[in-house]
Amino acid sequence: MKSIVLTKVSKNFKLRKEIKEQSNILLKESTIEEFIAVKDVTLEIKQGEALGIIGKNGCGKTTLLKLIAGILKPTSGKIEITGKVMSFIELGIGLQPDLTGRDNIYLYASLLGIPRRELEHKMQWLIDFSGLKEFIDAKFRTYSSGMQVRLAFSIAMVHNPDILLIDEILAVGDASFQEKSFNKIRLLKQKGKTIVLVSHDLHQIKRICDRVVFMDEGNVISIGKPEEVIARYLRKVLQHDKSNTEQTLIEQEKNIAVKKKELEIEKKKSRGLFSRNLTPVIEEELEDKTLNYLESLENYKRILSLELVEEENTGDAEKIISQLEKLRLIILRQEQMDPSSRTDEIKGIIHRQANIVAGLNAYSKYVDIYHAWRDILTVQIKQVQSDVKRSQVLQELLTVAFYCSKAKDIVGVESIVKVFIQCKGKIEGSVYDVYLTEIQQIVSSLPLKKDRELIQSLFEEKIKINKTNKKIAEILSVKLFNSKYQEKDSFQVGSECIMRIECMAFEKIRDPSIGMGIFDKKGNFLFGPNTYTSKYFIKEIRGRGAIECRIKNLWLLPGVYTLSFSLTSALEKMTYDYWDKKIPITITGAIEQRYGSLYLPHEWKILE
């Protein structure tokens, strides 16, 4: 059965506007404009259904509710109502300040059409529900605004309507009364009452409503399940906020440029004895405008971060990279306006971009990412004082050089080689020799011979390479990622885990095997595949490279485990490097099983 049926309902208002710039104030003219608040709304609400209406201020939500309540008449269309209606719209209108709370109960109940006998029967419940027992015989004007609305809401709750029309009144009073009001509405829903709720509180909408209507500029944009419609509404709000913020940033940048020009002119002025120096005033105004601009940049960064979450949910790697790039450029603008360093924040974004690019194997397409990374590290290496930190930066530069070589970016590799040459004598000799060997291996992997020879000549001119390093190969790094290529050390039970192992072979190694092992907290070996036993045969490796081991479902019980990694020769039985229980990994999740380490999805069934 349908409680409410709206068929092509519209509501127009006539707005009178005065014509500006008239010479005679007594003969002011005005024009009448028509404003369409609700446009051709067709809607059916079933008996016992709870429907939410959401949208920005001025979109027509309350107007639609007033049309259903009969407070307003539609300009066109038809509204059919089946059952007794109680509207919770603009609660408290009609309550008298010079009457007591008790007197106002009788007055307001009569306005709402509640029979006196029914009211007196429920009087004690009403007073208890409102929480105003101590104040019920005090003058209404002594009540706070919250107390006034609580009393009005409690009086309205005495009625037993078939249909409740509620406009933003579940936020009245303190947290305790709000929860009490919410539970009362939910109880009425369980009794089969039809509820139409207008609210900006999306959490309440989700908790109460079976369906949600999203309105914008008087139109119904979407009707459906709460989660889907609310998600669409939030995307619209985000787009609107983004557009407004972008426009604000453009205006603020213009204003700052104008103010800087004013300051420059003021500083160059020649002044007489009594002329006023406006430089401090302009500097203060410029500082205020700069602070406002930084605040807008921070807001824009928040919007981009929310958009990034949306993109991550879609799993589109290229869109995620693009969104991260927008975020990085905004942070750079913040750094230009504010002297505080944001290098770590920028590097964090670049690391995420580089990891996703590596997963796509699209190095050449995103070479600008590696250039930005290189530029940050080049500045850092000039600023650091200790050998340890300088060594860490050089290690990171090796990674960038590796990515540049993958992208066939000769200029990028060459610029990093020059940084390494400049660092001779600034870190411990044996460490430096290892780094030089690694960078040479990266250079030797470049596709064109002339490029290899050009960069190699830099070494021959500037530095004597140590040829005594006997290490054949090593594991350089191990990183763990989730399915969205976000670096993690904690995973949910049954989730996907990608292990990226980066290795360096200082000379050619035939038939290598790369393996991993999982151990529990007692050191018990649980699982350990390698490329050879998995029949993923690698003919040979030389130089720097990386391989990924993807575990689709990590069926481990919640707890802390350790990972081991090995680089061996499959045929010669030689171990080049072994990381013994070096990488910790945490498994989380609500699993009731308490014994053992593995979780195998299962079910039990009694045989009849």
LUMFI-570555 format. One record per residue (C-alpha): residue number from 1; residue in three letters; chain; x, y, z negated. Coordinates in steps of 0.05 Angstrom, whole numbers. Layout:
REM LUMFI-570555
NUM | Ala | A | X | Y | Z
...
***
This chain:
REM LUMFI-570555
1 | Met | A | 0 | 0 | 0
2 | Lys | A | 25 | 70 | 17
3 | Ser | A | 22 | 124 | -37
4 | Ile | A | 46 | 182 | 6
5 | Val | A | 42 | 191 | 81
6 | Leu | A | 69 | 253 | 117
7 | Thr | A | 56 | 261 | 191
8 | Lys | A | 95 | 315 | 229
9 | Val | A | 93 | 363 | 169
10 | Ser | A | 122 | 433 | 178
11 | Lys | A | 124 | 494 | 133
12 | Asn | A | 139 | 564 | 158
13 | Phe | A | 150 | 627 | 116
14 | Lys | A | 145 | 698 | 140
15 | Leu | A | 203 | 741 | 117
16 | Arg | A | 199 | 817 | 118
17 | Lys | A | 265 | 851 | 133
18 | Glu | A | 277 | 926 | 131
19 | Ile | A | 311 | 959 | 191
20 | Lys | A | 378 | 988 | 169
21 | Glu | A | 406 | 1057 | 186
22 | Gln | A | 341 | 1096 | 187
23 | Ser | A | 345 | 1171 | 177
24 | Asn | A | 278 | 1180 | 141
25 | Ile | A | 275 | 1138 | 78
26 | Leu | A | 199 | 1152 | 71
27 | Leu | A | 184 | 1123 | 140
28 | Lys | A | 225 | 1059 | 134
29 | Glu | A | 206 | 1006 | 184
30 | Ser | A | 211 | 932 | 175
31 | Thr | A | 208 | 870 | 219
32 | Ile | A | 176 | 803 | 203
33 | Glu | A | 216 | 741 | 218
34 | Glu | A | 191 | 670 | 214
35 | Phe | A | 233 | 621 | 174
36 | Ile | A | 220 | 546 | 184
37 | Ala | A | 234 | 512 | 116
38 | Val | A | 210 | 442 | 136
39 | Lys | A | 208 | 417 | 208
40 | Asp | A | 164 | 360 | 233
41 | Val | A | 176 | 312 | 175
42 | Thr | A | 144 | 243 | 183
43 | Leu | A | 152 | 199 | 122
44 | Glu | A | 118 | 140 | 88
45 | Ile | A | 128 | 123 | 14
46 | Lys | A | 102 | 57 | -12
47 | Gln | A | 68 | 47 | -79
48 | Gly | A | 120 | 32 | -133
49 | Glu | A | 178 | 58 | -91
50 | Ala | A | 228 | 109 | -116
51 | Leu | A | 251 | 157 | -61
52 | Gly | A | 308 | 206 | -70
53 | Ile | A | 316 | 271 | -30
54 | Ile | A | 386 | 301 | -24
55 | Gly | A | 417 | 358 | 14
56 | Lys | A | 451 | 425 | 3
57 | Asn | A | 416 | 485 | -28
58 | Gly | A | 364 | 515 | 18
59 | Cys | A | 356 | 452 | 61
60 | Gly | A | 281 | 445 | 45
61 | Lys | A | 281 | 392 | -10
62 | Thr | A | 239 | 430 | -61
63 | Thr | A | 193 | 459 | -8
64 | Leu | A | 178 | 387 | 15
65 | Leu | A | 164 | 367 | -56
66 | Lys | A | 117 | 426 | -66
67 | Leu | A | 80 | 406 | -2
68 | Ile | A | 70 | 336 | -29
69 | Ala | A | 48 | 364 | -96
70 | Gly | A | -3 | 410 | -63
71 | Ile | A | 30 | 473 | -90
72 | Leu | A | 42 | 495 | -18
73 | Lys | A | 0 | 482 | 44
74 | Pro | A | 34 | 457 | 107
75 | Thr | A | 35 | 503 | 168
76 | Ser | A | 23 | 442 | 211
77 | Gly | A | 18 | 367 | 202
78 | Lys | A | -19 | 321 | 154
79 | Ile | A | -5 | 297 | 83
80 | Glu | A | -44 | 238 | 53
81 | Ile | A | -38 | 222 | -22
82 | Thr | A | -66 | 159 | -55
83 | Gly | A | -67 | 165 | -131
84 | Lys | A | -60 | 215 | -188
85 | Val | A | 0 | 262 | -180
86 | Met | A | 43 | 294 | -235
87 | Ser | A | 94 | 345 | -210
88 | Phe | A | 156 | 361 | -251
89 | Ile | A | 171 | 425 | -213
90 | Glu | A | 191 | 490 | -249
91 | Leu | A | 174 | 460 | -316
92 | Gly | A | 154 | 507 | -371
93 | Ile | A | 117 | 560 | -330
94 | Gly | A | 58 | 582 | -373
95 | Leu | A | 89 | 570 | -441
96 | Gln | A | 80 | 630 | -486
97 | Pro | A | 139 | 657 | -527
98 | Asp | A | 95 | 683 | -586
99 | Leu | A | 60 | 616 | -597
100 | Thr | A | 90 | 560 | -637
101 | Gly | A | 116 | 497 | -604
102 | Arg | A | 54 | 458 | -628
103 | Asp | A | 7 | 511 | -599
104 | Asn | A | 45 | 510 | -533
105 | Ile | A | 35 | 434 | -530
106 | Tyr | A | -41 | 444 | -528
107 | Leu | A | -35 | 502 | -479
108 | Tyr | A | 12 | 468 | -430
109 | Ala | A | -25 | 402 | -433
110 | Ser | A | -89 | 438 | -413
111 | Leu | A | -52 | 470 | -354
112 | Leu | A | -28 | 402 | -332
113 | Gly | A | -99 | 373 | -338
114 | Ile | A | -83 | 325 | -396
115 | Pro | A | -146 | 309 | -436
116 | Arg | A | -144 | 333 | -509
117 | Arg | A | -161 | 265 | -537
118 | Glu | A | -104 | 232 | -499
119 | Leu | A | -57 | 288 | -522
120 | Glu | A | -75 | 280 | -596
121 | His | A | -68 | 205 | -591
122 | Lys | A | 4 | 213 | -566
123 | Met | A | 22 | 276 | -605
124 | Gln | A | 70 | 242 | -654
125 | Trp | A | 104 | 204 | -597
126 | Leu | A | 112 | 270 | -559
127 | Ile | A | 144 | 306 | -618
128 | Asp | A | 191 | 248 | -632
129 | Phe | A | 210 | 242 | -559
130 | Ser | A | 227 | 316 | -553
131 | Gly | A | 272 | 313 | -615
132 | Leu | A | 241 | 379 | -639
133 | Lys | A | 205 | 355 | -702
134 | Glu | A | 240 | 407 | -747
135 | Phe | A | 223 | 464 | -699
136 | Ile | A | 153 | 445 | -674
137 | Asp | A | 118 | 498 | -716
138 | Ala | A | 170 | 553 | -701
139 | Lys | A | 157 | 608 | -651
140 | Phe | A | 173 | 586 | -580
141 | Arg | A | 217 | 647 | -568
142 | Thr | A | 265 | 621 | -621
143 | Tyr | A | 279 | 559 | -579
144 | Ser | A | 341 | 554 | -536
145 | Ser | A | 330 | 545 | -461
146 | Gly | A | 347 | 472 | -467
147 | Met | A | 297 | 462 | -524
148 | Gln | A | 243 | 497 | -483
149 | Val | A | 252 | 451 | -423
150 | Arg | A | 255 | 389 | -468
151 | Leu | A | 187 | 407 | -498
152 | Ala | A | 157 | 419 | -429
153 | Phe | A | 185 | 353 | -403
154 | Ser | A | 159 | 315 | -464
155 | Ile | A | 89 | 344 | -455
156 | Ala | A | 88 | 324 | -381
157 | Met | A | 110 | 253 | -401
158 | Val | A | 45 | 244 | -440
159 | His | A | 6 | 239 | -375
160 | Asn | A | -2 | 172 | -340
161 | Pro | A | 2 | 190 | -266
162 | Asp | A | 8 | 143 | -206
163 | Ile | A | 58 | 188 | -171
164 | Leu | A | 115 | 229 | -203
165 | Leu | A | 146 | 286 | -165
166 | Ile | A | 211 | 306 | -200
167 | Asp | A | 255 | 366 | -182
168 | Glu | A | 323 | 368 | -218
169 | Ile | A | 294 | 360 | -288
170 | Leu | A | 333 | 297 | -310
171 | Ala | A | 392 | 342 | -328
172 | Val | A | 354 | 377 | -385
173 | Gly | A | 379 | 378 | -457
174 | Asp | A | 441 | 343 | -484
175 | Ala | A | 470 | 277 | -461
176 | Ser | A | 426 | 237 | -510
177 | Phe | A | 361 | 269 | -485
178 | Gln | A | 382 | 261 | -412
179 | Glu | A | 392 | 187 | -422
180 | Lys | A | 325 | 182 | -459
181 | Ser | A | 291 | 218 | -401
182 | Phe | A | 325 | 174 | -350
183 | Asn | A | 303 | 111 | -386
184 | Lys | A | 232 | 136 | -389
185 | Ile | A | 231 | 148 | -314
186 | Arg | A | 261 | 80 | -302
187 | Leu | A | 207 | 48 | -346
188 | Leu | A | 153 | 83 | -306
189 | Lys | A | 184 | 55 | -243
190 | Gln | A | 182 | -15 | -272
191 | Lys | A | 108 | -4 | -285
192 | Gly | A | 97 | 7 | -210
193 | Lys | A | 94 | 83 | -209
194 | Thr | A | 115 | 119 | -145
195 | Ile | A | 172 | 168 | -156
196 | Val | A | 199 | 222 | -111
197 | Leu | A | 263 | 252 | -140
198 | Val | A | 300 | 315 | -115
199 | Ser | A | 369 | 320 | -145
200 | His | A | 442 | 340 | -134
201 | Asp | A | 463 | 285 | -183
202 | Leu | A | 480 | 230 | -134
203 | His | A | 496 | 181 | -190
204 | Gln | A | 424 | 187 | -216
205 | Ile | A | 397 | 179 | -145
206 | Lys | A | 436 | 114 | -137
207 | Arg | A | 411 | 88 | -205
208 | Ile | A | 337 | 102 | -193
209 | Cys | A | 321 | 104 | -119
210 | Asp | A | 305 | 48 | -70
211 | Arg | A | 313 | 94 | -10
212 | Val | A | 343 | 163 | 1
213 | Val | A | 325 | 220 | 49
214 | Phe | A | 381 | 267 | 71
215 | Met | A | 355 | 336 | 93
216 | Asp | A | 391 | 392 | 127
217 | Glu | A | 361 | 459 | 151
218 | Gly | A | 290 | 432 | 142
219 | Asn | A | 303 | 369 | 183
220 | Val | A | 306 | 297 | 159
221 | Ile | A | 375 | 275 | 181
222 | Ser | A | 376 | 204 | 153
223 | Ile | A | 331 | 155 | 114
224 | Gly | A | 357 | 90 | 86
225 | Lys | A | 395 | 54 | 31
226 | Pro | A | 424 | 100 | -22
227 | Glu | A | 497 | 81 | -11
228 | Glu | A | 494 | 92 | 65
229 | Val | A | 454 | 157 | 64
230 | Ile | A | 496 | 187 | 6
231 | Ala | A | 560 | 169 | 44
232 | Arg | A | 534 | 205 | 106
233 | Tyr | A | 514 | 266 | 63
234 | Leu | A | 583 | 269 | 31
235 | Arg | A | 617 | 267 | 99
236 | Lys | A | 573 | 325 | 122
237 | Val | A | 590 | 364 | 58
238 | Leu | A | 664 | 349 | 68
239 | Gln | A | 661 | 373 | 141
240 | His | A | 625 | 437 | 119
241 | Asp | A | 675 | 450 | 63
242 | Lys | A | 733 | 437 | 110
243 | Ser | A | 706 | 485 | 163
244 | Asn | A | 694 | 540 | 111
245 | Thr | A | 763 | 530 | 80
246 | Glu | A | 798 | 532 | 148
247 | Gln | A | 763 | 598 | 164
248 | Thr | A | 781 | 625 | 95
249 | Leu | A | 855 | 606 | 105
250 | Ile | A | 856 | 642 | 172
251 | Glu | A | 827 | 706 | 141
252 | Gln | A | 874 | 702 | 81
253 | Glu | A | 935 | 693 | 126
254 | Lys | A | 915 | 756 | 165
255 | Asn | A | 905 | 795 | 101
256 | Ile | A | 973 | 774 | 74
257 | Ala | A | 1007 | 794 | 139
258 | Val | A | 973 | 862 | 137
259 | Lys | A | 993 | 872 | 64
260 | Lys | A | 1065 | 853 | 78
261 | Lys | A | 1067 | 904 | 135
262 | Glu | A | 1039 | 957 | 88
263 | Leu | A | 1092 | 940 | 37
264 | Glu | A | 1147 | 945 | 89
265 | Ile | A | 1123 | 1014 | 112
266 | Glu | A | 1116 | 1038 | 40
267 | Lys | A | 1187 | 1018 | 23
268 | Lys | A | 1214 | 1057 | 82
269 | Lys | A | 1177 | 1121 | 66
270 | Ser | A | 1216 | 1183 | 46
271 | Arg | A | 1184 | 1216 | -14
272 | Gly | A | 1181 | 1286 | -41
273 | Leu | A | 1185 | 1305 | -114
274 | Phe | A | 1111 | 1293 | -130
275 | Ser | A | 1094 | 1239 | -78
276 | Arg | A | 1068 | 1174 | -107
277 | Asn | A | 1105 | 1108 | -98
278 | Leu | A | 1052 | 1056 | -80
279 | Thr | A | 1101 | 998 | -75
280 | Pro | A | 1083 | 966 | -143
281 | Val | A | 1009 | 971 | -127
282 | Ile | A | 1017 | 937 | -59
283 | Glu | A | 1063 | 884 | -88
284 | Glu | A | 1011 | 867 | -141
285 | Glu | A | 956 | 863 | -87
286 | Leu | A | 1002 | 818 | -45
287 | Glu | A | 1014 | 773 | -104
288 | Asp | A | 939 | 766 | -117
289 | Lys | A | 925 | 750 | -44
290 | Thr | A | 982 | 699 | -44
291 | Leu | A | 954 | 664 | -106
292 | Asn | A | 885 | 662 | -73
293 | Tyr | A | 916 | 633 | -10
294 | Leu | A | 953 | 579 | -51
295 | Glu | A | 887 | 562 | -85
296 | Ser | A | 854 | 553 | -17
297 | Leu | A | 912 | 510 | 7
298 | Glu | A | 903 | 466 | -55
299 | Asn | A | 829 | 459 | -40
300 | Tyr | A | 843 | 443 | 33
301 | Lys | A | 894 | 390 | 10
302 | Arg | A | 839 | 359 | -34
303 | Ile | A | 792 | 356 | 26
304 | Leu | A | 845 | 324 | 70
305 | Ser | A | 860 | 273 | 15
306 | Leu | A | 785 | 254 | 12
307 | Glu | A | 785 | 247 | 88
308 | Leu | A | 846 | 203 | 82
309 | Val | A | 808 | 156 | 36
310 | Glu | A | 753 | 152 | 89
311 | Glu | A | 804 | 136 | 143
312 | Glu | A | 837 | 83 | 100
313 | Asn | A | 770 | 49 | 91
314 | Thr | A | 763 | 45 | 167
315 | Gly | A | 832 | 13 | 172
316 | Asp | A | 850 | 53 | 235
317 | Ala | A | 926 | 59 | 227
318 | Glu | A | 936 | 114 | 279
319 | Lys | A | 882 | 158 | 247
320 | Ile | A | 913 | 146 | 178
321 | Ile | A | 981 | 169 | 205
322 | Ser | A | 949 | 231 | 236
323 | Gln | A | 913 | 248 | 171
324 | Leu | A | 978 | 240 | 131
325 | Glu | A | 1012 | 287 | 180
326 | Lys | A | 959 | 341 | 168
327 | Leu | A | 969 | 332 | 93
328 | Arg | A | 1045 | 338 | 100
329 | Leu | A | 1039 | 403 | 140
330 | Ile | A | 993 | 434 | 87
331 | Ile | A | 1043 | 415 | 32
332 | Leu | A | 1098 | 448 | 73
333 | Arg | A | 1056 | 512 | 77
334 | Gln | A | 1048 | 509 | 1
335 | Glu | A | 1124 | 501 | -6
336 | Gln | A | 1136 | 562 | 38
337 | Met | A | 1090 | 606 | -4
338 | Asp | A | 1110 | 578 | -72
339 | Pro | A | 1183 | 569 | -92
340 | Ser | A | 1169 | 504 | -132
341 | Ser | A | 1195 | 443 | -95
342 | Arg | A | 1147 | 391 | -66
343 | Thr | A | 1201 | 348 | -34
344 | Asp | A | 1181 | 284 | -70
345 | Glu | A | 1107 | 293 | -50
346 | Ile | A | 1127 | 304 | 23
347 | Lys | A | 1174 | 244 | 23
348 | Gly | A | 1119 | 201 | -6
349 | Ile | A | 1075 | 218 | 53
350 | Ile | A | 1131 | 205 | 103
351 | His | A | 1146 | 138 | 71
352 | Arg | A | 1073 | 117 | 79
353 | Gln | A | 1073 | 140 | 152
354 | Ala | A | 1138 | 103 | 167
355 | Asn | A | 1112 | 38 | 136
356 | Ile | A | 1048 | 41 | 177
357 | Val | A | 1088 | 57 | 241
358 | Ala | A | 1133 | -3 | 228
359 | Gly | A | 1071 | -47 | 220
360 | Leu | A | 1046 | -21 | 288
361 | Asn | A | 1115 | -28 | 320
362 | Ala | A | 1104 | 41 | 351
363 | Tyr | A | 1170 | 74 | 333
364 | Ser | A | 1178 | 116 | 397
365 | Lys | A | 1108 | 146 | 391
366 | Tyr | A | 1121 | 175 | 321
367 | Val | A | 1194 | 197 | 326
368 | Asp | A | 1176 | 265 | 295
369 | Ile | A | 1163 | 230 | 229
370 | Tyr | A | 1235 | 205 | 227
371 | His | A | 1261 | 274 | 245
372 | Ala | A | 1222 | 305 | 187
373 | Trp | A | 1249 | 251 | 140
374 | Arg | A | 1320 | 262 | 164
375 | Asp | A | 1315 | 337 | 155
376 | Ile | A | 1293 | 330 | 82
377 | Leu | A | 1350 | 281 | 67
378 | Thr | A | 1401 | 325 | 102
379 | Val | A | 1382 | 383 | 56
380 | Gln | A | 1381 | 337 | -5
381 | Ile | A | 1450 | 309 | 7
382 | Lys | A | 1479 | 380 | 5
383 | Gln | A | 1444 | 395 | -61
384 | Val | A | 1459 | 332 | -102
385 | Gln | A | 1519 | 333 | -148
386 | Ser | A | 1531 | 261 | -169
387 | Asp | A | 1561 | 205 | -127
388 | Val | A | 1504 | 159 | -147
389 | Lys | A | 1449 | 205 | -121
390 | Arg | A | 1489 | 221 | -58
391 | Ser | A | 1496 | 146 | -47
392 | Gln | A | 1420 | 137 | -55
393 | Val | A | 1407 | 191 | -3
394 | Leu | A | 1456 | 159 | 46
395 | Gln | A | 1421 | 91 | 36
396 | Glu | A | 1355 | 125 | 54
397 | Leu | A | 1388 | 157 | 115
398 | Leu | A | 1409 | 88 | 138
399 | Thr | A | 1335 | 69 | 139
400 | Val | A | 1319 | 131 | 180
401 | Ala | A | 1376 | 115 | 228
402 | Phe | A | 1348 | 45 | 236
403 | Tyr | A | 1279 | 71 | 253
404 | Cys | A | 1309 | 122 | 302
405 | Ser | A | 1347 | 66 | 337
406 | Lys | A | 1282 | 27 | 342
407 | Ala | A | 1250 | 89 | 374
408 | Lys | A | 1311 | 94 | 422
409 | Asp | A | 1322 | 164 | 393
410 | Ile | A | 1395 | 176 | 409
411 | Val | A | 1395 | 248 | 383
412 | Gly | A | 1367 | 225 | 317
413 | Val | A | 1419 | 171 | 307
414 | Glu | A | 1475 | 217 | 328
415 | Ser | A | 1454 | 271 | 277
416 | Ile | A | 1453 | 220 | 221
417 | Val | A | 1522 | 194 | 241
418 | Lys | A | 1549 | 265 | 234
419 | Val | A | 1521 | 269 | 163
420 | Phe | A | 1556 | 204 | 145
421 | Ile | A | 1622 | 229 | 172
422 | Gln | A | 1615 | 294 | 132
423 | Cys | A | 1606 | 252 | 68
424 | Lys | A | 1674 | 218 | 72
425 | Gly | A | 1710 | 225 | 6
426 | Lys | A | 1646 | 247 | -31
427 | Ile | A | 1625 | 177 | -54
428 | Glu | A | 1663 | 115 | -78
429 | Gly | A | 1706 | 86 | -22
430 | Ser | A | 1683 | 14 | -19
431 | Val | A | 1609 | 35 | -20
432 | Tyr | A | 1624 | 85 | 36
433 | Asp | A | 1658 | 31 | 77
434 | Val | A | 1596 | -14 | 71
435 | Tyr | A | 1551 | 43 | 94
436 | Leu | A | 1597 | 58 | 153
437 | Thr | A | 1594 | -15 | 174
438 | Glu | A | 1518 | -13 | 171
439 | Ile | A | 1513 | 52 | 211
440 | Gln | A | 1560 | 22 | 263
441 | Gln | A | 1515 | -39 | 269
442 | Ile | A | 1456 | 7 | 280
443 | Val | A | 1495 | 44 | 334
444 | Ser | A | 1514 | -22 | 367
445 | Ser | A | 1440 | -39 | 374
446 | Leu | A | 1425 | 21 | 419
447 | Pro | A | 1402 | -3 | 488
448 | Leu | A | 1448 | 40 | 532
449 | Lys | A | 1522 | 29 | 533
450 | Lys | A | 1538 | 103 | 545
451 | Asp | A | 1498 | 123 | 484
452 | Arg | A | 1534 | 71 | 441
453 | Glu | A | 1602 | 94 | 466
454 | Leu | A | 1584 | 169 | 455
455 | Ile | A | 1565 | 159 | 382
456 | Gln | A | 1621 | 109 | 369
457 | Ser | A | 1671 | 161 | 392
458 | Leu | A | 1650 | 204 | 333
459 | Phe | A | 1677 | 150 | 287
460 | Glu | A | 1741 | 140 | 326
461 | Glu | A | 1756 | 215 | 325
462 | Lys | A | 1739 | 230 | 253
463 | Ile | A | 1747 | 167 | 212
464 | Lys | A | 1785 | 101 | 207
465 | Ile | A | 1736 | 44 | 196
466 | Asn | A | 1752 | -6 | 142
467 | Lys | A | 1754 | -74 | 176
468 | Thr | A | 1767 | -115 | 112
469 | Asn | A | 1694 | -120 | 90
470 | Lys | A | 1683 | -196 | 88
471 | Lys | A | 1609 | -196 | 72
472 | Ile | A | 1572 | -230 | 131
473 | Ala | A | 1500 | -212 | 116
474 | Glu | A | 1456 | -185 | 60
475 | Ile | A | 1384 | -169 | 40
476 | Leu | A | 1378 | -93 | 37
477 | Ser | A | 1308 | -84 | 10
478 | Val | A | 1241 | -117 | -4
479 | Lys | A | 1175 | -79 | -3
480 | Leu | A | 1105 | -104 | -18
481 | Phe | A | 1044 | -76 | 18
482 | Asn | A | 969 | -87 | 16
483 | Ser | A | 927 | -98 | 79
484 | Lys | A | 926 | -22 | 91
485 | Tyr | A | 1002 | -18 | 89
486 | Gln | A | 1002 | 19 | 23
487 | Glu | A | 1064 | 1 | -18
488 | Lys | A | 1041 | -35 | -82
489 | Asp | A | 1068 | -77 | -139
490 | Ser | A | 999 | -98 | -164
491 | Phe | A | 947 | -139 | -125
492 | Gln | A | 877 | -166 | -137
493 | Val | A | 866 | -241 | -142
494 | Gly | A | 855 | -268 | -71
495 | Ser | A | 877 | -203 | -36
496 | Glu | A | 925 | -197 | 22
497 | Cys | A | 999 | -186 | 8
498 | Ile | A | 1051 | -166 | 60
499 | Met | A | 1124 | -175 | 41
500 | Arg | A | 1174 | -137 | 84
501 | Ile | A | 1246 | -161 | 78
502 | Glu | A | 1299 | -116 | 108
503 | Cys | A | 1366 | -149 | 124
504 | Met | A | 1435 | -131 | 151
505 | Ala | A | 1479 | -179 | 190
506 | Phe | A | 1550 | -151 | 196
507 | Glu | A | 1565 | -203 | 250
508 | Lys | A | 1524 | -249 | 293
509 | Ile | A | 1488 | -304 | 254
510 | Arg | A | 1458 | -363 | 291
511 | Asp | A | 1394 | -399 | 267
512 | Pro | A | 1383 | -356 | 205
513 | Ser | A | 1328 | -373 | 156
514 | Ile | A | 1293 | -322 | 111
515 | Gly | A | 1254 | -348 | 52
516 | Met | A | 1215 | -327 | -9
517 | Gly | A | 1194 | -359 | -75
518 | Ile | A | 1140 | -344 | -127
519 | Phe | A | 1155 | -359 | -201
520 | Asp | A | 1110 | -353 | -262
521 | Lys | A | 1131 | -318 | -326
522 | Lys | A | 1163 | -382 | -353
523 | Gly | A | 1206 | -388 | -290
524 | Asn | A | 1166 | -446 | -260
525 | Phe | A | 1170 | -449 | -185
526 | Leu | A | 1100 | -443 | -153
527 | Phe | A | 1109 | -433 | -79
528 | Gly | A | 1166 | -421 | -31
529 | Pro | A | 1162 | -420 | 45
530 | Asn | A | 1218 | -400 | 93
531 | Thr | A | 1220 | -385 | 167
532 | Tyr | A | 1253 | -452 | 184
533 | Thr | A | 1203 | -498 | 147
534 | Ser | A | 1146 | -455 | 173
535 | Lys | A | 1171 | -470 | 244
536 | Tyr | A | 1183 | -396 | 257
537 | Phe | A | 1252 | -405 | 289
538 | Ile | A | 1299 | -345 | 296
539 | Lys | A | 1354 | -355 | 347
540 | Glu | A | 1403 | -304 | 319
541 | Ile | A | 1408 | -238 | 283
542 | Arg | A | 1459 | -182 | 285
543 | Gly | A | 1455 | -113 | 255
544 | Arg | A | 1397 | -85 | 216
545 | Gly | A | 1327 | -115 | 221
546 | Ala | A | 1264 | -130 | 183
547 | Ile | A | 1215 | -188 | 179
548 | Glu | A | 1146 | -193 | 146
549 | Cys | A | 1115 | -251 | 108
550 | Arg | A | 1040 | -242 | 106
551 | Ile | A | 1000 | -280 | 53
552 | Lys | A | 927 | -274 | 72
553 | Asn | A | 899 | -294 | 3
554 | Leu | A | 942 | -289 | -59
555 | Trp | A | 907 | -341 | -101
556 | Leu | A | 945 | -330 | -166
557 | Leu | A | 913 | -321 | -235
558 | Pro | A | 919 | -252 | -267
559 | Gly | A | 989 | -241 | -297
560 | Val | A | 1060 | -220 | -281
561 | Tyr | A | 1102 | -262 | -232
562 | Thr | A | 1170 | -254 | -200
563 | Leu | A | 1192 | -263 | -128
564 | Ser | A | 1258 | -290 | -101
565 | Phe | A | 1284 | -279 | -31
566 | Ser | A | 1339 | -314 | 8
567 | Leu | A | 1379 | -304 | 72
568 | Thr | A | 1411 | -370 | 94
569 | Ser | A | 1435 | -409 | 155
570 | Ala | A | 1383 | -463 | 171
571 | Leu | A | 1434 | -510 | 203
572 | Glu | A | 1500 | -494 | 169
573 | Lys | A | 1469 | -496 | 99
574 | Met | A | 1503 | -430 | 81
575 | Thr | A | 1472 | -378 | 35
576 | Tyr | A | 1489 | -306 | 54
577 | Asp | A | 1447 | -271 | 1
578 | Tyr | A | 1398 | -291 | -53
579 | Trp | A | 1354 | -245 | -96
580 | Asp | A | 1337 | -288 | -156
581 | Lys | A | 1270 | -269 | -188
582 | Lys | A | 1287 | -197 | -172
583 | Ile | A | 1219 | -169 | -150
584 | Pro | A | 1161 | -166 | -201
585 | Ile | A | 1089 | -172 | -178
586 | Thr | A | 1026 | -163 | -220
587 | Ile | A | 961 | -198 | -205
588 | Thr | A | 896 | -168 | -232
589 | Gly | A | 823 | -188 | -230
590 | Ala | A | 765 | -214 | -271
591 | Ile | A | 777 | -289 | -270
592 | Glu | A | 752 | -331 | -329
593 | Gln | A | 801 | -389 | -317
594 | Arg | A | 856 | -385 | -370
595 | Tyr | A | 901 | -444 | -355
596 | Gly | A | 954 | -454 | -302
597 | Ser | A | 979 | -403 | -251
598 | Leu | A | 940 | -417 | -187
599 | Tyr | A | 868 | -401 | -173
600 | Leu | A | 834 | -445 | -119
601 | Pro | A | 764 | -423 | -99
602 | His | A | 717 | -479 | -120
603 | Glu | A | 647 | -498 | -142
604 | Trp | A | 615 | -552 | -185
605 | Lys | A | 551 | -591 | -169
606 | Ile | A | 513 | -643 | -208
607 | Leu | A | 493 | -704 | -166
608 | Glu | A | 422 | -725 | -178
***
